[in-house]
Amino acid sequence: MITITGASGKIGSKTATALLKNGKSVRVIGRNAQSLQHLKELGAQIAVGNMSEVDFLTKAFSNSEAVLLMLPPDKETSDFGAFQDQVGEAQCEAIINAGVKNIVFISSQGVHDVLHTGTVKGLGRQELRLNQLPDEVNVLSIRAEGFMENLIDSLKLFNTIATPLRPEVKTGLIATDDIADFAVQRLLKLDFTGKSYQDLLGDRDYSQTEIAAIVGAAIGKPQIEYVQYAYETYKNALLKAGISESRATLITERYKSINDGYFNEGVRNNISTTQTSLEDFAQNILSPMFR
Ligand SMILES: NC(=O)c1ccc[n+]([C@@H]2O[C@H](COP(=O)([O-])OP(=O)(O)OC[C@H]3O[C@@H](n4cnc5c(N)ncnc54)[C@H](OP(=O)(O)O)[C@@H]3O)[C@@H](O)[C@H]2O)c1
């Protein structure tokens, strides 16, 4: 049995689907049965409950040879960092209670710095917690770059590509398909031991101006230009979109840490450089949504 957290979300849903297609027994965790129905129809067991409850998680992790673990990006919680710690601690307790031996954790670039990197600081604290689990628990943390799917939120919210990043700052961007593909291979092969991490950085680095140009061309709006927002203006736009004060502050801080050079540490090589280009993502995913 392989158990998937965040199973109604992007990475979790794709990972669960691929494992089921490979003939694996899969259990999927979420807060409501409806959003897991498509996986139930493919043969998954479903476990509906709250990820901050140790008893629920212990039961959901039982008989699992491996768990795909993530800290949910809850939009509304009043103290996002405290929420990440509460869920992270419950997950670690449940891993021990249920005797799980293999964990693939969805982590992020920037976790090496738990002081400046906003939303990522909580993932860094969770990596530290997971790395302190007993020796018999193997943990592989996937330190992913920012997701290409974040561009969907930007287009919906601002009608363009807008963040507080300086236009010339280069960042990697990864499609969640590529993260799920990597996770699926590790979960099928269980070829990791001890405590380790793998950077996944997307196909190349892009300046913010380049990102806007590629996206604009693909969605038939070549005139769109990258917009750099002041930190406070950006945070206020997130608040208006219904994101809690605490999470909006941390999201904005993450961008500031990139501008200030605290963020990227990942090393490019043939494993960390993944397949999907922004041109392909924009053509296949963004164009049908925004053209
Ligand atoms: N976005 C980025 O650029 C980026 C980069 C690196 C790492 N990450 C990390 O990637 C992870 C997100 O992956 P994703 O984008 O695949 O997820 P996603 O699509 O946002 O899905 C998140 C899942 O979390 C669940 N969830 C939300 N709030 C919850 C709560 N309060 N309690 C329990 N479950 C809750 C949702 O399930 P239900 O609502 O069905 O319960 C949903 O299945 C996060 O840990 C994020 O920090 C993101």
PDBQT file of the ligand as one rigid body, heavy atoms in Angstrom, charges set to zero:
ROOT
HETATM    1  N1  LIG A 301       3.497  26.395  -5.485  1.00  0.00    +0.000 N 
HETATM    2  C1  LIG A 301       4.827  26.309  -5.528  1.00  0.00    +0.000 C 
HETATM    3  O1  LIG A 301       5.488  27.019  -6.286  1.00  0.00    +0.000 OA
HETATM    4  C2  LIG A 301       5.538  25.295  -4.653  1.00  0.00    +0.000 A 
HETATM    5  C3  LIG A 301       6.906  25.095  -4.815  1.00  0.00    +0.000 A 
HETATM    6  C4  LIG A 301       7.548  24.128  -4.029  1.00  0.00    +0.000 A 
HETATM    7  C5  LIG A 301       6.809  23.386  -3.099  1.00  0.00    +0.000 A 
HETATM    8  N2  LIG A 301       5.470  23.617  -2.959  1.00  0.00    +0.000 N 
HETATM    9  C6  LIG A 301       4.724  22.796  -1.989  1.00  0.00    +0.000 C 
HETATM   10  O2  LIG A 301       3.895  21.888  -2.694  1.00  0.00    +0.000 OA
HETATM   11  C7  LIG A 301       2.789  21.535  -1.849  1.00  0.00    +0.000 C 
HETATM   12  C8  LIG A 301       1.497  21.709  -2.613  1.00  0.00    +0.000 C 
HETATM   13  O3  LIG A 301       1.409  20.768  -3.650  1.00  0.00    +0.000 OA
HETATM   14  P1  LIG A 301       0.213  20.877  -4.703  1.00  0.00    +0.000 P 
HETATM   15  O4  LIG A 301       0.340  22.210  -5.400  1.00  0.00    +0.000 OA
HETATM   16  O5  LIG A 301       0.195  19.641  -5.467  1.00  0.00    +0.000 OA
HETATM   17  O6  LIG A 301      -1.033  20.968  -3.736  1.00  0.00    +0.000 OA
HETATM   18  P2  LIG A 301      -2.467  21.591  -4.094  1.00  0.00    +0.000 P 
HETATM   19  O7  LIG A 301      -2.819  21.323  -5.509  1.00  0.00    +0.000 OA
HETATM   20  O8  LIG A 301      -2.500  23.009  -3.626  1.00  0.00    +0.000 OA
HETATM   21  O9  LIG A 301      -3.382  20.693  -3.176  1.00  0.00    +0.000 OA
HETATM   22  C9  LIG A 301      -3.270  20.822  -1.799  1.00  0.00    +0.000 C 
HETATM   23  C10 LIG A 301      -3.969  19.721  -1.096  1.00  0.00    +0.000 C 
HETATM   24  O10 LIG A 301      -3.934  20.078   0.280  1.00  0.00    +0.000 OA
HETATM   25  C11 LIG A 301      -5.196  19.751   0.846  1.00  0.00    +0.000 C 
HETATM   26  N3  LIG A 301      -5.454  20.744   1.894  1.00  0.00    +0.000 N 
HETATM   27  C12 LIG A 301      -5.576  22.087   1.768  1.00  0.00    +0.000 A 
HETATM   28  N4  LIG A 301      -5.794  22.640   2.977  1.00  0.00    +0.000 NA
HETATM   29  C13 LIG A 301      -5.801  21.616   3.874  1.00  0.00    +0.000 A 
HETATM   30  C14 LIG A 301      -5.972  21.535   5.264  1.00  0.00    +0.000 A 
HETATM   31  N5  LIG A 301      -6.226  22.616   6.019  1.00  0.00    +0.000 N 
HETATM   32  N6  LIG A 301      -5.894  20.322   5.839  1.00  0.00    +0.000 NA
HETATM   33  C15 LIG A 301      -5.688  19.210   5.113  1.00  0.00    +0.000 A 
HETATM   34  N7  LIG A 301      -5.521  19.222   3.785  1.00  0.00    +0.000 NA
HETATM   35  C16 LIG A 301      -5.591  20.406   3.179  1.00  0.00    +0.000 A 
HETATM   36  C17 LIG A 301      -6.215  19.816  -0.253  1.00  0.00    +0.000 C 
HETATM   37  O11 LIG A 301      -7.040  18.707  -0.059  1.00  0.00    +0.000 OA
HETATM   38  P3  LIG A 301      -8.564  18.791   0.397  1.00  0.00    +0.000 P 
HETATM   39  O12 LIG A 301      -8.995  20.226   0.263  1.00  0.00    +0.000 OA
HETATM   40  O13 LIG A 301      -9.277  17.867  -0.557  1.00  0.00    +0.000 OA
HETATM   41  O14 LIG A 301      -8.517  18.283   1.760  1.00  0.00    +0.000 OA
HETATM   42  C18 LIG A 301      -5.393  19.546  -1.527  1.00  0.00    +0.000 C 
HETATM   43  O15 LIG A 301      -5.490  18.206  -1.929  1.00  0.00    +0.000 OA
HETATM   44  C19 LIG A 301       2.821  22.486  -0.652  1.00  0.00    +0.000 C 
HETATM   45  O16 LIG A 301       3.371  21.846   0.456  1.00  0.00    +0.000 OA
HETATM   46  C20 LIG A 301       3.732  23.594  -1.144  1.00  0.00    +0.000 C 
HETATM   47  O17 LIG A 301       4.382  24.260  -0.081  1.00  0.00    +0.000 OA
HETATM   48  C21 LIG A 301       4.814  24.536  -3.726  1.00  0.00    +0.000 A 
ENDROOT
TORSDOF 0
